[in-house]
């Protein structure tokens, strides 16, 4: 009997497996309900990816999950938002807008990150105190220093909602998801968050990155939740100084609370988290930080034009400066003519000019002690330096300040055939203004301003006699600024010789 021997030949081939190279992400939800749809929410998923050839692309649809202790778990999908052509990163995501401002991108060592945005709407089943919106996906960026084998781990993101008492929208983290910083450079306030409901309170803390709902990543030796990077003086969200070239993950949690006026207490209403990639490099922009003001041929800039009368200078800057480095009492600035302090600055009010970077500003409004009441060109200058958004110092500069719109003006130092006396000062009821050379000069207008620049007394076509009397008996006690508009007769110059 012949036996047939079956020979099974197995061919094994090694196929490349590509990771997605996810560097971080976040989930945000927004209540968009109506009376007809009281539980309708928009859910947004953002994934941050190292945009480099040879890695698997992200899918155009991502699977998410809604779970709670009140209703059955349900899966739902969110769809990719396609970027416009000018913002397309080439891998389906958006270009990062402001993450490379301080870097020398030609020197290497800089990760190019794309932002992949997904969103859709979901109707949640009803009220519950412990909703969870979650996403889990593979795989993380392999070039991470503070975690053990990160490329083998999934990324798990979660946002929670307590709508048992009222609906809620999660807080908005406004700054970029990539932090490119230079070794040895002061990093100030890279994290910023706002709440769409001004009555809510926010608590920001560092937390653990996760690869599942119940599992956290393992830190390498020398790193912890509170020390996610190597620094010179410890780590704080509002300030740190990195000491090593490395790429690390940092996770920030934002807890929201709202006030209960009946029981006079705050209760929890939701949580959102964001995972950041912090890229610490020596490929830094070592050039000079430049000028605080734009320089012209005279190495000065027209900082602002102040309408007359007024005491607010809207100061435009050529650089973004750290708001926390600006003294609110205005002590960093002076307004002068020559070397004399002309008008003290009493308040500095930074303006939020970029909501993606609200810790920094390029516009400051200065309030002066007295209003400007005649046309002039002065100098506003800084008495100290400020931190820029690249961690450099800048300042100790001056800029021209032009006061316009005050009408006819004169300088008391000029040779004129008009002089006057004002008495008594202080005045209780009647103020006397005595003109000399009245036949050749004329008072056109009298104005009185309070210390905030408000006009409280005005007399037009004033009497051009030798002595003018003004009734101030009904004006409250205080310090005021008197403006006279006088038509002056100039003294003829002797041209003989």
FINU-157843 format. One record per residue (C-alpha): residue number from 1; residue in three letters; z, y, x. Coordinates in Angstrom, 3 decimals. Each point is the difference from the previous one (the first is absolute). Layout:
 resi resn       zz       yy       xx
  NUM  ALA        Z        Y        X
...
END
This chain:
 resi resn       zz       yy       xx
    1  UNK    0.000    0.000    0.000
    2  UNK   -1.040    3.223    1.449
    3  UNK    2.397    2.801   -0.005
    4  UNK   -1.203    3.490   -0.366
    5  UNK    1.952    2.412    2.051
    6  UNK    0.059    3.472   -1.378
    7  UNK    0.428    2.549    2.710
    8  UNK    1.318    3.269   -1.206
    9  UNK   -0.952    2.796    2.260
   10  UNK    1.871    3.254   -0.539
   11  UNK   -1.302    3.249    1.301
   12  UNK    2.497    2.732    0.570
   13  UNK   -1.118    3.531    0.439
   14  UNK    2.103    3.022    0.733
   15  UNK   -0.797    2.909   -2.275
   16  UNK    1.264    3.484    0.770
   17  UNK    2.710    1.267   -2.348
   18  UNK    0.174    3.742   -0.258
   19  UNK    3.073    1.993   -1.005
   20  UNK   -0.260    3.132   -2.112
   21  UNK    1.947    2.074    2.566
   22  UNK    2.145    1.755   -2.629
   23  UNK    2.254    2.594    1.641
   24  UNK    1.961    1.045   -3.106
   25  UNK   -0.213    1.051   -3.612
   26  UNK    1.767    1.189   -3.132
   27  UNK    0.012   -0.330   -3.803
   28  UNK    0.298    2.945   -2.367
   29  UNK    0.129    0.071   -3.808
   30  UNK   -0.517    2.912   -2.395
   31  UNK    0.928    0.132   -3.666
   32  UNK   -3.077    1.034   -2.032
   33  UNK    1.133   -1.191   -3.422
   34  UNK   -0.662    1.642   -3.351
   35  UNK    1.690   -0.449   -3.407
   36  UNK   -2.612   -2.652   -0.765
   37  UNK    0.485   -1.677    3.413
   38  UNK    3.647    0.623    0.938
   39  UNK    0.115   -2.434    2.944
   40  UNK   -3.274    0.753    1.788
   41  UNK    0.173    0.421    3.795
   42  UNK   -2.477    0.609    2.802
   43  UNK    0.737   -2.148    3.059
   44  UNK   -1.325    0.981    3.435
   45  UNK   -0.042   -2.292    3.027
   46  UNK   -0.743    1.422    3.457
   47  UNK   -0.633   -2.278    2.970
   48  UNK   -0.349    1.332    3.551
   49  UNK   -2.248   -1.995    2.315
   50  UNK   -0.970    0.172    3.680
   51  UNK   -3.714    0.697   -0.271
   52  UNK   -1.440   -2.137    2.772
   53  UNK   -2.978   -2.414    0.157
   54  UNK    0.773   -3.721   -0.139
   55  UNK    2.702    0.105   -2.651
   56  UNK   -0.294   -1.137   -3.596
   57  UNK   -0.753    2.767   -2.513
   58  UNK    2.266    0.696   -2.931
   59  UNK   -1.145   -1.181   -3.421
   60  UNK   -1.204    2.489   -2.579
   61  UNK    2.542   -1.342   -2.543
   62  UNK    3.650   -0.758    0.803
   63  UNK    2.423   -2.163   -1.972
   64  UNK    3.386    1.443   -0.917
   65  UNK    2.998   -1.191   -1.987
   66  UNK    2.350    1.532   -2.566
   67  UNK    3.363   -1.739   -0.296
   68  UNK    3.348    0.791   -1.630
   69  UNK    3.127   -1.587   -1.367
   70  UNK   -1.050    0.860   -3.554
   71  UNK   -3.550   -1.334   -0.423
   72  UNK   -2.236   -2.754    1.434
   73  UNK   -1.734    0.720    3.324
   74  UNK   -3.612    1.135   -0.297
   75  UNK   -2.795    0.356    2.543
   76  UNK   -2.446    2.881   -0.066
   77  UNK   -2.696    1.385    2.264
   78  UNK   -0.726    3.387    1.505
   79  UNK   -3.495    1.101    1.032
   80  UNK   -1.123    1.799    3.123
   81  UNK   -0.672    3.740   -0.180
   82  UNK   -3.188    0.667    1.960
   83  UNK    0.212    3.024    2.305
   84  UNK   -2.643    2.748   -0.004
   85  UNK   -2.455   -0.125    2.874
   86  UNK    1.737    2.702    2.050
   87  UNK    3.336   -1.892   -0.156
   88  UNK   -1.332   -3.556    0.383
   89  UNK    1.488   -1.930    2.927
   90  UNK   -2.775   -2.608   -0.002
   91  UNK    2.148   -2.965   -1.058
   92  UNK    0.407    0.946   -3.667
   93  UNK    2.970    2.270    0.628
   94  UNK    0.643    3.702    0.456
   95  UNK    0.138    1.753    3.353
   96  UNK    3.411    1.190    1.105
   97  UNK   -0.100    3.793   -0.138
   98  UNK    2.823    1.346    2.157
   99  UNK    1.337   -2.893    2.062
  100  UNK   -1.737    0.877    3.278
  101  UNK    0.553    3.759    0.305
  102  UNK    2.134   -0.257    3.133
  103  UNK   -1.852   -2.853    1.702
  104  UNK   -2.672   -0.248    2.653
  105  UNK   -2.120   -2.572   -1.838
  106  UNK   -2.398   -0.328    2.947
  107  UNK    2.698   -1.533    2.187
  108  UNK    0.454   -3.280   -1.898
  109  UNK    3.254   -1.433   -1.288
  110  UNK   -0.508    1.538   -3.449
  111  UNK   -0.294   -2.234   -3.054
  112  UNK   -2.492    1.174   -2.604
  113  UNK    1.613   -0.616   -3.385
  114  UNK   -1.753   -0.077   -3.379
  115  UNK    1.719    0.396   -3.369
  116  UNK   -1.038   -2.392   -2.761
  117  UNK    0.916    1.268   -3.447
  118  UNK    0.140   -2.147   -3.136
  119  UNK    1.075    0.879   -3.505
  120  UNK   -0.052   -1.085   -3.643
  121  UNK    2.052    0.397   -3.151
  122  UNK    2.486   -2.454   -1.462
  123  UNK    2.009   -0.036   -3.207
  124  UNK    3.489   -1.248    0.795
  125  UNK    1.702   -2.087   -2.735
  126  UNK    2.802    2.429   -0.894
  127  UNK    3.274    1.405    1.317
  128  UNK    1.745   -1.760    2.881
  129  UNK    2.349    1.053    2.799
  130  UNK   -1.543   -2.093    2.803
  131  UNK   -3.793    0.035   -0.005
  132  UNK   -1.692   -0.828    3.298
  133  UNK   -3.630    0.756    0.921
  134  UNK   -0.889   -2.100    3.049
  135  UNK   -2.850   -0.967    2.330
  136  UNK   -0.219   -2.736    2.645
  137  UNK   -2.928   -0.382    2.391
  138  UNK   -1.015   -1.351    3.398
  139  UNK    0.198    1.056    2.739
  140  UNK    1.700    2.617    2.101
  141  UNK   -1.261    1.706    3.136
  142  UNK    0.593   -2.179    3.049
  143  UNK    0.712    2.885    2.412
  144  UNK    3.525    0.763   -1.209
  145  UNK    2.799    0.194    2.569
  146  UNK    3.185    0.023   -2.056
  147  UNK   -0.572   -3.256   -1.946
  148  UNK   -0.404   -3.624    0.988
  149  UNK   -3.563   -1.379   -0.591
  150  UNK   -0.940    2.614   -2.657
  151  UNK   -3.593   -1.298   -0.215
  152  UNK    1.287   -3.202   -1.603
  153  UNK    1.851    1.850   -2.739
  154  UNK   -1.140    1.270   -3.355
  155  UNK    0.817    3.479   -1.216
  156  UNK    2.126    0.324   -3.121
  157  UNK    0.248    3.342   -1.809
  158  UNK    2.112    0.845   -3.009
  159  UNK    0.842    2.910   -2.313
  160  UNK    2.682   -0.228   -2.686
  161  UNK    0.438    1.718   -3.366
  162  UNK    2.917    0.434   -2.386
  163  UNK   -1.391    1.316   -3.290
  164  UNK    2.928   -1.145   -2.155
  165  UNK    0.870    3.636   -0.814
  166  UNK   -3.235    1.858    0.704
  167  UNK   -3.383   -0.485    1.628
  168  UNK   -0.447    0.968    3.639
  169  UNK   -2.635    0.663    2.645
  170  UNK    0.727   -0.999    3.584
  171  UNK    0.566    2.596    2.693
  172  UNK   -3.000    1.216    1.994
  173  UNK    0.073   -0.508    3.781
  174  UNK   -2.254    2.787    1.181
  175  UNK   -0.582   -0.399    3.732
  176  UNK   -2.517   -2.217    1.782
  177  UNK    0.750   -3.757    0.365
  178  UNK   -0.719    0.007    3.739
  179  UNK    2.207    1.776    2.505
  180  UNK   -1.767    0.525    3.342
  181  UNK    2.475    1.477    2.476
  182  UNK    0.195    0.472    3.753
  183  UNK    2.575   -1.492    2.336
  184  UNK    2.765    2.478    0.760
  185  UNK   -0.989    2.410   -2.793
  186  UNK    2.381    1.283   -2.655
  187  UNK   -1.078   -1.348   -3.394
  188  UNK    1.269    2.095   -2.893
  189  UNK    0.172   -0.870   -3.689
  190  UNK   -2.987   -2.339   -0.209
  191  UNK    1.181   -1.327   -3.398
  192  UNK   -0.176    2.040   -3.212
  193  UNK    0.386   -0.914   -3.673
  194  UNK    0.016    1.905   -3.285
  195  UNK    0.899   -1.034   -3.531
  196  UNK   -2.199    0.989   -2.925
  197  UNK    3.121    0.454   -2.138
  198  UNK    2.092    2.891    1.431
  199  UNK    3.152   -1.314   -1.735
  200  UNK   -0.048   -3.238    2.032
  201  UNK    1.859   -0.490    3.275
  202  UNK   -1.430   -1.911    2.968
  203  UNK    1.774   -2.099    2.631
  204  UNK   -2.077   -0.973    3.074
  205  UNK    1.070   -2.882    2.262
  206  UNK   -1.491   -2.374    2.563
  207  UNK   -0.474   -3.575   -1.201
  208  UNK   -1.356   -3.379    1.144
  209  UNK   -3.708   -0.864   -0.127
  210  UNK   -0.584   -3.163   -2.062
  211  UNK   -2.444   -2.863   -0.041
  212  UNK    1.213   -1.304   -3.382
  213  UNK    2.335    1.071   -2.794
  214  UNK    2.987   -1.649    1.680
  215  UNK   -0.976   -0.010    3.700
  216  UNK    0.040    2.743    2.609
  217  UNK   -1.770    0.148    3.338
  218  UNK    1.955   -0.909    3.144
  219  UNK    0.489    2.825    2.484
  220  UNK   -0.563   -0.549    3.685
  221  UNK    2.929    0.612    2.331
  222  UNK    0.822    3.686    0.384
  223  UNK   -1.253    0.972   -3.461
  224  UNK    1.813    0.274   -3.335
  225  UNK   -0.551    1.508   -3.430
  226  UNK    1.685    3.193    1.229
  227  UNK   -1.671   -0.067    3.443
  228  UNK   -3.614   -1.021   -0.741
  229  UNK   -1.355    1.574    3.195
  230  UNK    1.320    0.686    3.505
  231  UNK    1.276    3.556    0.208
  232  UNK    1.974    2.244    2.330
  233  UNK    2.786    1.081   -2.368
  234  UNK    0.007   -2.456   -2.887
  235  UNK   -2.263    0.144   -3.033
  236  UNK    0.069    2.286   -3.032
  237  UNK   -2.737    0.610   -2.526
  238  UNK    0.097    3.741    0.612
  239  UNK   -0.046   -0.177    3.822
  240  UNK   -0.535   -2.469    2.828
  241  UNK   -1.389   -0.128    3.550
  242  UNK   -1.931   -3.222    0.790
  243  UNK    0.286   -1.414    3.529
  244  UNK   -2.471   -2.944    0.113
  245  UNK   -3.670   -0.589   -0.788
  246  UNK    0.073   -2.369   -2.996
  247  UNK   -1.197   -0.597   -3.561
  248  UNK    2.802   -0.602   -2.476
  249  UNK    0.586   -0.395   -3.726
  250  UNK    2.502    2.206   -1.818
  251  UNK    0.874   -0.419   -3.703
  252  UNK    1.467    2.812   -2.102
  253  UNK    1.570   -0.486   -3.429
  254  UNK    0.266    2.764   -2.602
  255  UNK    2.560   -0.487   -2.793
  256  UNK   -0.200    2.246   -3.059
  257  UNK    2.907    1.020   -2.211
  258  UNK    0.145    2.177   -3.093
  259  UNK    2.929    1.909   -1.463
  260  UNK    1.715   -1.079   -3.214
  261  UNK    1.427    3.165   -1.547
  262  UNK    2.046   -1.966   -2.550
  263  UNK    1.982   -2.013    2.543
  264  UNK   -0.482    2.476    2.888
  265  UNK   -1.297   -2.594    2.409
  266  UNK   -3.205   -1.045    1.746
  267  UNK   -1.648   -3.306   -0.833
  268  UNK   -2.699   -1.924    1.854
  269  UNK   -3.579    0.174   -1.350
  270  UNK   -2.279   -1.371    2.713
  271  UNK   -0.881   -0.775    3.614
  272  UNK   -3.117    0.339    2.117
  273  UNK   -0.580   -1.022    3.624
  274  UNK   -2.550    0.744    2.678
  275  UNK   -0.746   -1.897    3.177
  276  UNK   -1.200    2.176    2.879
  277  UNK   -1.751   -0.761    3.243
  278  UNK    1.514    2.138    2.767
  279  UNK   -2.435    0.123    2.913
  280  UNK    1.681    1.306    3.152
  281  UNK   -2.560    0.730    2.686
  282  UNK   -0.549    1.803    3.270
  283  UNK   -3.514    1.019   -1.124
  284  UNK    1.280    3.404   -0.912
  285  UNK   -1.550    3.415   -0.326
  286  UNK    1.491    1.692    3.059
  287  UNK   -1.792    3.290   -0.525
  288  UNK    1.872    3.208   -0.701
  289  UNK    1.164    0.285   -3.611
  290  UNK   -1.955    3.246   -0.261
  291  UNK    1.167    3.139   -1.734
  292  UNK    2.162    0.449   -3.041
  293  UNK   -2.308    2.827   -1.043
  294  UNK   -3.764    0.148    0.505
  295  UNK   -0.837    2.170    3.001
  296  UNK   -2.643    2.709    0.001
  297  UNK   -1.406    1.961    2.936
  298  UNK    3.367    1.716    0.429
  299  UNK    1.860   -3.341   -0.130
  300  UNK    1.365    1.024   -3.388
  301  UNK   -0.725   -0.873   -3.595
  302  UNK    0.158    1.867   -3.265
  303  UNK    2.765   -2.126   -1.487
  304  UNK    0.047    1.583   -3.411
  305  UNK   -0.817    3.047   -2.080
  306  UNK    2.977    1.244   -1.978
  307  UNK   -0.733    1.962   -3.200
  308  UNK    1.853    3.244   -0.354
  309  UNK    2.711    0.165   -1.105
  310  UNK    1.223   -3.490    0.776
  311  UNK    2.420   -1.955    2.140
  312  UNK   -1.617   -3.491    0.053
  313  UNK   -2.107   -0.927    3.037
  314  UNK   -2.181   -3.076   -0.626
  315  UNK   -0.231   -1.281    3.536
  316  UNK   -2.916   -2.361    0.763
  317  UNK    0.419   -2.411    2.924
  318  UNK   -2.550   -1.762    2.172
  319  UNK    2.216   -3.103    0.340
  320  UNK    2.154   -2.157   -2.245
  321  UNK    3.666    0.580    0.850
  322  UNK    3.071   -1.979   -1.023
  323  UNK    1.663    1.680   -2.988
  324  UNK    3.454   -1.107    1.149
  325  UNK   -0.485    1.924    3.268
  326  UNK   -0.403    3.319   -1.883
  327  UNK    3.155    2.041   -0.637
  328  UNK    0.163    0.865   -3.726
  329  UNK    1.741    3.322    0.739
  330  UNK   -3.131    1.281    1.751
  331  UNK    1.774    0.309    3.350
  332  UNK   -2.976   -1.557    1.808
  333  UNK   -2.239    3.022   -0.712
  334  UNK   -0.112    3.737    0.651
  335  UNK   -2.248    2.765   -1.297
  336  UNK   -0.328    2.806    2.540
  337  UNK   -1.968    3.017    1.141
  338  UNK    0.086    0.155    3.769
  339  UNK    3.347   -1.374    1.204
  340  UNK    2.145    1.216   -2.916
  341  UNK    1.103   -2.189   -2.896
  342  UNK   -1.583    1.731   -2.947
  343  UNK    0.812   -2.153   -3.033
  344  UNK    2.355   -3.006    0.219
  345  UNK   -1.228   -3.307   -1.416
  346  UNK    2.690   -1.390   -2.346
  347  UNK   -1.629   -3.169   -1.305
  348  UNK   -2.657   -2.540    1.069
  349  UNK   -1.534   -2.104   -2.779
  350  UNK   -2.248   -2.872    1.202
  351  UNK   -2.807   -0.886   -2.424
  352  UNK   -1.040   -3.595   -0.738
  353  UNK   -3.691    0.078    0.934
  354  UNK   -0.682   -3.741    0.351
  355  UNK    1.731   -2.442   -2.350
  356  UNK   -1.024   -2.883    2.296
  357  UNK    2.064    1.613    2.752
  358  UNK    2.668    2.055   -1.808
  359  UNK    2.446    0.101    2.907
  360  UNK   -2.343    2.418    1.799
  361  UNK   -1.610    3.273   -0.964
  362  UNK   -2.631    2.445    1.259
  363  UNK    1.106    2.882   -2.226
  364  UNK    3.337    1.832   -0.043
  365  UNK    0.946    2.883   -2.289
  366  UNK    2.308    2.518    1.661
  367  UNK    2.181    2.338   -2.058
  368  UNK    0.941    3.266    1.710
  369  UNK    3.090    2.103   -0.625
  370  UNK   -1.999    3.073   -1.018
  371  UNK   -3.357    0.272   -1.737
  372  UNK   -2.979    1.330    1.925
  373  UNK   -0.873    3.393   -1.503
  374  UNK   -2.693    1.511    2.222
  375  UNK   -3.129   -1.244    1.723
  376  UNK    0.627   -1.321    3.475
  377  UNK   -0.854   -2.687    2.556
  378  UNK    3.085   -1.797    1.271
  379  UNK    0.729   -3.199    1.892
  380  UNK    1.770   -3.059   -1.376
  381  UNK    1.149   -2.405    2.674
  382  UNK    2.080   -3.145    0.387
  383  UNK    3.188    0.073    2.048
  384  UNK    0.035   -3.754    0.673
  385  UNK   -2.142   -3.136   -0.117
  386  UNK   -0.602   -2.527   -2.790
  387  UNK   -0.912   -3.687   -0.021
  388  UNK   -3.570   -0.864   -0.964
  389  UNK   -1.004   -3.187   -1.846
  390  UNK   -0.888   -1.464    3.419
  391  UNK    3.543    0.463    1.310
  392  UNK   -0.967    2.920    2.272
  393  UNK    1.637    3.418    0.087
  394  UNK   -1.879    3.172   -0.807
  395  UNK    0.897    3.630   -0.609
  396  UNK    1.261    3.145    1.775
  397  UNK   -3.175    1.778   -1.136
  398  UNK   -0.972    3.134   -1.846
  399  UNK   -2.564    0.934   -2.628
  400  UNK   -1.165    3.226   -1.566
  401  UNK    1.361    0.893   -3.430
  402  UNK   -2.124    2.453   -1.961
  403  UNK    1.591    1.969   -2.845
  404  UNK   -2.624    1.384   -2.373
  405  UNK   -0.319    1.720   -3.362
  406  UNK    2.638    2.702    0.439
  407  UNK   -2.425    2.893   -0.314
  408  UNK    0.163    3.049    2.277
  409  UNK    2.526   -0.427    2.801
  410  UNK    1.133    1.950    3.031
  411  UNK    2.026   -0.573    3.112
  412  UNK    3.036    2.250    0.433
  413  UNK   -0.762    0.130    3.724
  414  UNK   -3.367    1.675   -0.615
  415  UNK   -0.520    3.738    0.409
  416  UNK   -0.182    1.268   -3.584
  417  UNK    0.694    3.262   -1.759
  418  UNK    2.227   -1.763   -2.513
  419  UNK    3.648   -0.958    0.350
  420  UNK    2.732   -0.554   -2.570
  421  UNK    3.679   -0.535   -0.562
  422  UNK    1.611   -2.450   -2.459
  423  UNK    3.638    0.632   -1.023
  424  UNK    2.648   -0.967   -0.898
  425  UNK   -0.039   -3.606    1.199
  426  UNK    1.835   -1.853   -1.514
  427  UNK   -0.882    1.657   -3.291
  428  UNK    1.960   -0.190   -3.275
  429  UNK   -2.223    1.902   -2.447
  430  UNK   -2.453    2.627    1.374
  431  UNK   -2.147   -0.662    3.083
  432  UNK   -1.564    3.007    1.743
  433  UNK   -3.297   -0.203    1.908
  434  UNK   -0.778    3.154    1.951
  435  UNK   -3.535    0.525    1.354
  436  UNK   -1.001    2.387    2.740
  437  UNK   -3.519    1.473    0.249
  438  UNK   -0.295   -0.636   -3.742
  439  UNK   -3.081    2.160   -0.300
  440  UNK   -1.920   -2.389    2.215
  441  UNK    1.598   -3.270   -1.182
  442  UNK    0.538   -1.680   -3.313
  443  UNK    2.167   -2.847   -1.326
  444  UNK   -2.365   -2.248   -1.912
  445  UNK    2.387   -2.733   -1.098
  446  UNK    3.627   -1.131    0.200
  447  UNK    1.025   -3.655   -0.349
  448  UNK    3.375   -1.732    0.218
  449  UNK    0.297   -3.759    0.675
  450  UNK    2.970   -2.342   -0.033
  451  UNK    0.635   -2.576    2.743
  452  UNK   -2.232   -2.660   -1.554
  453  UNK   -2.950    2.347   -0.190
  454  UNK    0.125    0.845   -3.717
  455  UNK   -1.077    3.501   -0.996
  456  UNK    2.828    1.658   -1.958
  457  UNK   -0.970    3.709    0.134
  458  UNK   -3.337    1.772    0.297
  459  UNK   -1.123    3.605   -0.270
  460  UNK   -3.690    0.892    0.200
  461  UNK   -1.423    3.437    0.845
  462  UNK    3.387    1.128    1.241
  463  UNK    0.653    3.754    0.221
  464  UNK   -1.089    1.281    3.422
  465  UNK    2.633    2.767    0.201
  466  UNK    2.308    0.530    2.949
  467  UNK    2.654   -2.110   -1.665
  468  UNK   -0.414   -2.974   -2.366
  469  UNK    2.938   -1.354   -2.019
  470  UNK    0.102   -3.604   -1.295
  471  UNK    2.509   -1.250   -2.575
  472  UNK    1.480   -3.337    1.151
  473  UNK    3.108    0.141   -2.210
  474  UNK   -1.163   -2.959   -2.130
  475  UNK   -0.853   -2.226    2.973
  476  UNK    2.642   -2.661    0.841
  477  UNK    1.846    0.172    3.299
  478  UNK   -1.719   -1.801    2.859
  479  UNK   -2.351    0.323    2.965
  480  UNK   -3.534    1.170   -0.755
  481  UNK   -3.230    0.773    1.805
  482  UNK   -1.572    3.409   -0.743
  483  UNK   -3.762    0.378    0.452
  484  UNK   -1.664    3.411    0.123
  485  UNK   -3.751    0.461   -0.071
  486  UNK   -0.731    3.362    1.601
  487  UNK   -3.285    1.779    0.607
  488  UNK    0.514    1.384    3.485
  489  UNK   -1.668    2.831    1.827
  490  UNK   -0.628   -0.884    3.645
  491  UNK    0.611    2.554    2.723
  492  UNK   -3.212    1.088    1.709
  493  UNK   -0.276   -1.045    3.647
  494  UNK   -0.570    2.553    2.727
  495  UNK   -3.412   -0.913    1.441
  496  UNK   -0.261    2.841    2.522
  497  UNK   -0.577   -0.811    3.613
END
